[in-house]
Amino acid sequence: MSPRVWIPEVSSSSPPSSESSCDEDDVNYRVKPYWPKYSGILKLRGFRLDTVRDVKDHYKQIGAPKKADKMIGLDDSSLCPDPGLPDNLFRGTRTLDRTKIVIKAVHRESRELDIIRFLSSPKMRRQPMNHCIPVHDLIDIVEDDIAFIVMEEWSSQLIIHDAPCCLGLFLAAIRQCIEHCLFMHRHCIAHLDISIRNLLTDYKGHYAYIDFELSRRFNVSNPRITGKRGTELPPECSNDAFYDPYKVDVWALAILILRACKLAGFCVPELVEIVKPMLHENPAQRPSLELVLHAYNRMVPSISPQRLQTLPHYE
């Protein structure tokens, strides 16, 4: 059986966001498709799953021929899953322009698909604070209760040390992290697993959160959930009490910012002052992300142009 992800409960005063008749535990677990079965359908939609030949060519292009040599003897046309990815993800290529993609399999009635469909709708994509990774297609396989989310392939390697960014570019990246989380909150979505490992970049100045498996979309103004899952957990998640999911995101975003500063090699005291109240043990005392963004917008003009051009310092 496929491993199941945690499903947070919603308090009795906060009805669930979905009216689906399916049991939540049956639609919000990590699916494990038999990928060869769907390669033909994906090909008709303009996407090709990686084969052994694709992987060999990739290794040769990046100057790692020895890795390609290890695959000698394998059938070049057979599918080649990435051992570093979970079973519900597969790398591929958009045949139109050879853009690299990642395809994620989810249940058709999962919360993740509902949220991705909403955030990737034309109206939402036009919003400047929506920093979602580009989604090229959503493919429904009705008979198997599976859907495929076809995304542009971005990188989890946020920092390339031989091409360091200046402080100004780093702060622009942090702005995107704040803006997108605020954008979700404004539309009644809590990510619930914000962390460095769930942040990707296209190396063109764009950053995006991924992995909405734990995320919730609410239809009440003050939702409360319970449960203990995610990467960066605040103190209130240590017991069985119901808590504010948005304030969990505020805490996790603060941790992300601090980890990003260390990873990027920047010490920004002004940014630390913004982060401090986000880490208050009492969630009611944490600022909303509206206030966090206002504080950020006041902070940046206070930093001199010369300082914004400074490069990182690694300890």
Secondary structure, DSSP 8 states (H G I E B T S, - for coil): --------EE-TTS--S---SS-HHHHSS-----HHHHHHHHHHTTEEE-BHHHHHHHHHHTT-HHHHHTTTTS-TTSB---TTS-TTEEEEEETTTTEEEEEEEEETT-HHHHHHHHHTSHHHHT-TT-----EEEEEEEGGGTEEEEEEE--BS----TTS---HHHHHHHHHHHHHHHHHHHHTTEE-S--SGGGEEE-SSS-EEE---SS-EE-SSSS--EE---SSS--GGGGSS--B-HHHHHHHHHHHHHHHHHHHHT---HHHHHHHGGGG-SSGGGS--HHHHHHHHHHHGGGS-HHHHT------
